[in-house]
Amino acid sequence: MDMRTLMQESLSLIDGKGGGNKTLAQGGWTASLTKEEFIRNVTNIIAKQIKSEEYTTLD
């Protein structure tokens, strides 16, 4: 899974900023969601990426 894409989509939920590459990403944010809401949303993002045609394994 592309960590940069996961980070960008996740941080967009909480007014965050970050960056990285396919294997490593980092970022910061303001707490606009509860931990539970954020985890639920990120879990949905991961599930969509796994099901997506764009999902590729890291070689």
N, CA, C and O atoms as a GROMACS GRO file, in nm:
protein
  236
    1MET      N    1   0.085  -0.117   0.000
    1MET     CA    2   0.000   0.000   0.000
    1MET      C    3   0.090   0.123   0.000
    1MET      O    4   0.192   0.126   0.069
    2ASP      N    5   0.055   0.223  -0.075
    2ASP     CA    6   0.130   0.347  -0.085
    2ASP      C    7   0.104   0.433   0.040
    2ASP      O    8  -0.006   0.485   0.057
    3MET      N    9   0.203   0.446   0.123
    3MET     CA   10   0.188   0.520   0.249
    3MET      C   11   0.163   0.668   0.226
    3MET      O   12   0.093   0.732   0.304
    4ARG      N   13   0.219   0.724   0.121
    4ARG     CA   14   0.198   0.867   0.090
    4ARG      C   15   0.050   0.893   0.063
    4ARG      O   16  -0.006   0.989   0.114
    5THR      N   17  -0.012   0.807  -0.017
    5THR     CA   18  -0.155   0.822  -0.048
    5THR      C   19  -0.239   0.806   0.078
    5THR      O   20  -0.331   0.884   0.101
    6LEU      N   21  -0.208   0.705   0.158
    6LEU     CA   22  -0.283   0.683   0.282
    6LEU      C   23  -0.271   0.805   0.373
    6LEU      O   24  -0.370   0.849   0.431
    7MET      N   25  -0.151   0.859   0.387
    7MET     CA   26  -0.130   0.975   0.473
    7MET      C   27  -0.206   1.096   0.422
    7MET      O   28  -0.271   1.167   0.500
    8GLN      N   29  -0.200   1.122   0.291
    8GLN     CA   30  -0.270   1.238   0.235
    8GLN      C   31  -0.420   1.229   0.257
    8GLN      O   32  -0.483   1.327   0.297
    9GLU      N   33  -0.477   1.112   0.231
    9GLU     CA   34  -0.622   1.097   0.250
    9GLU      C   35  -0.661   1.106   0.396
    9GLU      O   36  -0.763   1.166   0.430
   10SER      N   37  -0.580   1.046   0.483
   10SER     CA   38  -0.610   1.049   0.626
   10SER      C   39  -0.599   1.189   0.683
   10SER      O   40  -0.685   1.234   0.758
   11LEU      N   41  -0.492   1.259   0.646
   11LEU     CA   42  -0.473   1.394   0.699
   11LEU      C   43  -0.576   1.493   0.647
   11LEU      O   44  -0.603   1.595   0.711
   12SER      N   45  -0.633   1.465   0.531
   12SER     CA   46  -0.737   1.555   0.479
   12SER      C   47  -0.860   1.554   0.569
   12SER      O   48  -0.939   1.649   0.567
   13LEU      N   49  -0.878   1.450   0.648
   13LEU     CA   50  -0.991   1.441   0.740
   13LEU      C   51  -0.976   1.532   0.861
   13LEU      O   52  -1.075   1.570   0.924
   14ILE      N   53  -0.851   1.567   0.894
   14ILE     CA   54  -0.826   1.639   1.019
   14ILE      C   55  -0.740   1.764   0.999
   14ILE      O   56  -0.664   1.802   1.088
   15ASP      N   57  -0.751   1.826   0.882
   15ASP     CA   58  -0.678   1.949   0.854
   15ASP      C   59  -0.528   1.932   0.877
   15ASP      O   60  -0.462   2.020   0.933
   16GLY      N   61  -0.475   1.820   0.833
   16GLY     CA   62  -0.334   1.791   0.855
   16GLY      C   63  -0.248   1.817   0.733
   16GLY      O   64  -0.297   1.840   0.622
   17LYS      N   65  -0.118   1.811   0.756
   17LYS     CA   66  -0.020   1.826   0.649
   17LYS      C   67   0.084   1.717   0.668
   17LYS      O   68   0.114   1.677   0.780
   18GLY      N   69   0.138   1.671   0.557
   18GLY     CA   70   0.242   1.570   0.566
   18GLY      C   71   0.293   1.532   0.430
   18GLY      O   72   0.256   1.591   0.328
   19GLY      N   73   0.378   1.434   0.429
   19GLY     CA   74   0.435   1.387   0.304
   19GLY      C   75   0.510   1.258   0.325
   19GLY      O   76   0.511   1.200   0.434
   20GLY      N   77   0.574   1.215   0.220
   20GLY     CA   78   0.650   1.092   0.229
   20GLY      C   79   0.663   1.026   0.095
   20GLY      O   80   0.657   1.091  -0.010
   21ASN      N   81   0.682   0.894   0.098
   21ASN     CA   82   0.693   0.816  -0.024
   21ASN      C   83   0.612   0.688  -0.010
   21ASN      O   84   0.530   0.676   0.081
   22LYS      N   85   0.635   0.593  -0.100
   22LYS     CA   86   0.553   0.471  -0.099
   22LYS      C   87   0.567   0.390   0.030
   22LYS      O   88   0.473   0.323   0.072
   23THR      N   89   0.685   0.397   0.093
   23THR     CA   90   0.709   0.312   0.209
   23THR      C   91   0.705   0.382   0.344
   23THR      O   92   0.697   0.316   0.447
   24LEU      N   93   0.712   0.516   0.344
   24LEU     CA   94   0.717   0.589   0.471
   24LEU      C   95   0.652   0.726   0.455
   24LEU      O   96   0.678   0.797   0.358
   25ALA      N   97   0.568   0.762   0.551
   25ALA     CA   98   0.504   0.893   0.548
   25ALA      C   99   0.488   0.944   0.690
   25ALA      O  100   0.480   0.865   0.785
   26GLN      N  101   0.484   1.076   0.705
   26GLN     CA  102   0.463   1.135   0.836
   26GLN      C  103   0.387   1.266   0.820
   26GLN      O  104   0.384   1.325   0.713
   27GLY      N  105   0.325   1.309   0.929
   27GLY     CA  106   0.249   1.432   0.920
   27GLY      C  107   0.205   1.481   1.056
   27GLY      O  108   0.230   1.417   1.158
   28GLY      N  109   0.140   1.594   1.055
   28GLY     CA  110   0.086   1.653   1.176
   28GLY      C  111  -0.054   1.707   1.149
   28GLY      O  112  -0.093   1.721   1.033
   29TRP      N  113  -0.128   1.736   1.255
   29TRP     CA  114  -0.268   1.775   1.236
   29TRP      C  115  -0.322   1.846   1.359
   29TRP      O  116  -0.258   1.852   1.464
   30THR      N  117  -0.442   1.899   1.344
   30THR     CA  118  -0.518   1.950   1.457
   30THR      C  119  -0.626   1.846   1.487
   30THR      O  120  -0.671   1.775   1.397
   31ALA      N  121  -0.665   1.837   1.609
   31ALA     CA  122  -0.760   1.734   1.651
   31ALA      C  123  -0.903   1.778   1.625
   31ALA      O  124  -0.970   1.828   1.716
   32SER      N  125  -0.951   1.760   1.502
   32SER     CA  126  -1.088   1.800   1.470
   32SER      C  127  -1.185   1.682   1.479
   32SER      O  128  -1.306   1.702   1.471
   33LEU      N  129  -1.134   1.561   1.495
   33LEU     CA  130  -1.216   1.441   1.513
   33LEU      C  131  -1.172   1.371   1.641
   33LEU      O  132  -1.060   1.390   1.688
   34THR      N  133  -1.261   1.291   1.697
   34THR     CA  134  -1.219   1.207   1.809
   34THR      C  135  -1.128   1.097   1.755
   34THR      O  136  -1.127   1.071   1.635
   35LYS      N  137  -1.052   1.034   1.843
   35LYS     CA  138  -0.966   0.923   1.801
   35LYS      C  139  -1.047   0.814   1.733
   35LYS      O  140  -1.006   0.760   1.631
   36GLU      N  141  -1.162   0.784   1.790
   36GLU     CA  142  -1.246   0.678   1.735
   36GLU      C  143  -1.295   0.711   1.594
   36GLU      O  144  -1.294   0.626   1.506
   37GLU      N  145  -1.337   0.836   1.574
   37GLU     CA  146  -1.384   0.879   1.442
   37GLU      C  147  -1.270   0.873   1.340
   37GLU      O  148  -1.288   0.828   1.227
   38PHE      N  149  -1.152   0.919   1.381
   38PHE     CA  150  -1.038   0.918   1.291
   38PHE      C  151  -1.000   0.775   1.253
   38PHE      O  152  -0.978   0.746   1.135
   39ILE      N  153  -0.992   0.686   1.350
   39ILE     CA  154  -0.955   0.546   1.323
   39ILE      C  155  -1.059   0.481   1.232
   39ILE      O  156  -1.022   0.409   1.140
   40ARG      N  157  -1.186   0.505   1.256
   40ARG     CA  158  -1.291   0.450   1.171
   40ARG      C  159  -1.275   0.498   1.027
   40ARG      O  160  -1.286   0.419   0.933
   41ASN      N  161  -1.250   0.628   1.009
   41ASN     CA  162  -1.233   0.683   0.875
   41ASN      C  163  -1.108   0.629   0.806
   41ASN      O  164  -1.112   0.597   0.687
   42VAL      N  165  -0.998   0.619   0.879
   42VAL     CA  166  -0.875   0.567   0.819
   42VAL      C  167  -0.892   0.419   0.782
   42VAL      O  168  -0.841   0.375   0.679
   43THR      N  169  -0.962   0.344   0.865
   43THR     CA  170  -0.989   0.204   0.833
   43THR      C  171  -1.067   0.194   0.703
   43THR      O  172  -1.039   0.106   0.621
   44ASN      N  173  -1.162   0.283   0.682
   44ASN     CA  174  -1.238   0.284   0.556
   44ASN      C  175  -1.149   0.320   0.437
   44ASN      O  176  -1.163   0.262   0.330
   45ILE      N  177  -1.058   0.415   0.456
   45ILE     CA  178  -0.965   0.452   0.349
   45ILE      C  179  -0.878   0.333   0.310
   45ILE      O  180  -0.858   0.306   0.192
   46ILE      N  181  -0.826   0.262   0.411
   46ILE     CA  182  -0.742   0.144   0.384
   46ILE      C  183  -0.821   0.038   0.310
   46ILE      O  184  -0.771  -0.020   0.214
   47ALA      N  185  -0.944   0.012   0.353
   47ALA     CA  186  -1.028  -0.088   0.286
   47ALA      C  187  -1.051  -0.052   0.140
   47ALA      O  188  -1.047  -0.139   0.054
   48LYS      N  189  -1.076   0.076   0.113
   48LYS     CA  190  -1.096   0.120  -0.026
   48LYS      C  191  -0.970   0.102  -0.108
   48LYS      O  192  -0.976   0.061  -0.224
   49GLN      N  193  -0.854   0.134  -0.049
   49GLN     CA  194  -0.729   0.118  -0.122
   49GLN      C  195  -0.702  -0.028  -0.155
   49GLN      O  196  -0.657  -0.060  -0.265
   50ILE      N  197  -0.730  -0.116  -0.062
   50ILE     CA  198  -0.707  -0.259  -0.084
   50ILE      C  199  -0.796  -0.310  -0.196
   50ILE      O  200  -0.752  -0.392  -0.277
   51LYS      N  201  -0.920  -0.264  -0.202
   51LYS     CA  202  -1.013  -0.307  -0.305
   51LYS      C  203  -0.990  -0.239  -0.440
   51LYS      O  204  -1.037  -0.286  -0.543
   52SER      N  205  -0.916  -0.129  -0.437
   52SER     CA  206  -0.896  -0.048  -0.557
   52SER      C  207  -0.807  -0.117  -0.659
   52SER      O  208  -0.720  -0.197  -0.623
   53GLU      N  209  -0.829  -0.085  -0.784
   53GLU     CA  210  -0.743  -0.134  -0.891
   53GLU      C  211  -0.605  -0.071  -0.882
   53GLU      O  212  -0.508  -0.124  -0.937
   54GLU      N  213  -0.595   0.042  -0.813
   54GLU     CA  214  -0.469   0.112  -0.800
   54GLU      C  215  -0.378   0.048  -0.696
   54GLU      O  216  -0.260   0.081  -0.688
   55TYR      N  217  -0.431  -0.042  -0.616
   55TYR     CA  218  -0.352  -0.105  -0.511
   55TYR      C  219  -0.243  -0.191  -0.574
   55TYR      O  220  -0.270  -0.278  -0.657
   56THR      N  221  -0.120  -0.165  -0.533
   56THR     CA  222  -0.007  -0.246  -0.578
   56THR      C  223   0.078  -0.282  -0.459
   56THR      O  224   0.083  -0.208  -0.361
   57THR      N  225   0.145  -0.394  -0.467
   57THR     CA  226   0.235  -0.433  -0.359
   57THR      C  227   0.369  -0.363  -0.379
   57THR      O  228   0.406  -0.328  -0.490
   58LEU      N  229   0.439  -0.345  -0.268
   58LEU     CA  230   0.571  -0.284  -0.276
   58LEU      C  231   0.671  -0.391  -0.317
   58LEU      O  232   0.675  -0.499  -0.257
   59ASP      N  233   0.749  -0.363  -0.416
   59ASP     CA  234   0.850  -0.458  -0.462
   59ASP      C  235   0.984  -0.424  -0.406
   59ASP      O  236   1.083  -0.493  -0.434
   0.00000   0.00000   0.00000
